[in-house]
């Protein structure tokens, strides 16, 4: 999506932004599911590890969304 925002057709740059929003939403939704299911897992070491990894992925997806939306908004407003 970042490449699409950076070098794709101007007419489809907003699609890259929507894709970034959808991707972050999917990551956050999946992580919510992991968190709710983790409460039933007895292996607390595993739960801590998986929640730490999930948090890292969630934070990375939020940063990627921010970066892509900046590119998209810069292209849209620079016309």
Secondary structure as UniProt FT lines:
FT   HELIX           2..7
FT   HELIX           10..12
FT   HELIX           13..38
FT   TURN            39..40
FT   HELIX           44..77
//
